[in-house]
Amino acid sequence: MSLYRLLSLIIVVALVGVSLGVAATASAQAPTATVNTGALNIRSGPGISYTVVFSVYRGTVLTLLARNADASWVKVRLDNGIEGWVNSRYIATAYPLYSLPVDGSGGPVGITATVTSYALNVRTGPGIGYARIVSIPRGTLMTLLARTADSSWVKVLLASGVQGWVSAGFIAPSAPLTSLPVEGVVVPPPQPPPPAYRTHVVQPGENLFRIALRYGVNMWDIARLNNILNLRLIYAGQVLLIP
C-alpha cells in the first residue's frame, strides 16, 4: 500500500470517528423521558383537541424537544422520527421541563384575550370558591392556556409570569375558547353555615313582650323568625327561636 493511500485511509477513519463521537455526545445530551402510563397519545399540538398522530406505551423512551408556556404539554420525538405533543403528567424525567424551549406552534398557547370588565380577579382555580391571586384592570392582555369543560373558566398566563384562572365572561379572546385543552373542575362557592339561634320554651303566663325583654331582642323579630302573625297566639310548651 502506497504512503498516499495509507494517509488517505487514516484521514477517513479519523473523520468517521469524530463524526460518531459528536453524534454520540449530542445523543447523550438530548433530554429524554419515559412513558409512565399504560398508553399515551402523541398529538399534533399541545392539547386534547388536536388529532392523535401515534400512540406509545409504558416504558417508551421519548426525546424531549420543547414545551408550551406552562410545561403542561411537551413536544417529543420518537426513535422512528415521529414528532408530536404529549401531556407532561404521563411522562417521567429527571430533566427540568421548564429548561426546554417554549414552542407554541399551532397550539392553543398562541390564543390571547383582553379583560373587558373594570377589574378581573385571577384565582388559584376555576371558581369563585378559590383564593384570589391578583386583580387585573380593563384592557390587560393575557395568554390563554386551558379551559374548563363548559368553557366558563379559563387558565391564563400574565406578562408577569403569574398563572391562574379567570371567568370567561369578562374577557375577549382572540380565538374560540373551545380550541383550548380542557383542564380543571369548577368548584361551587362554599355555602355559609346556617345561623345559630337560641331556643326558648314558652312557660305558662309568658308573652312575647316579656320573652323579648328577657333576651334583649325585639318581639317583632321573634314573631318574624317563628312565622307568628298574631303576637297573642303563643302557648305554653311552644319552642321559639330567638334571634
Protein Blocks (a to p, Z undefined) as FASTA:
>chain_A
ZZklmmmmmmmmmmmmmmmmmmmmmmmmpccdddfbfbdcddfbdcfkbccfbdcdehia
cddfbdcfkopaccdddfkopacdddfklcccfbdfklpccdfehiaklpccddfbfbdc
ddfbecfkbccfbdcdehiacddfbdcfkopaccdddfkopacdddfklcccfbdfklpc
cedjddddddddddddddddddehiafklmmmmnopafklmmmmnopablklccehiacd
dZZ
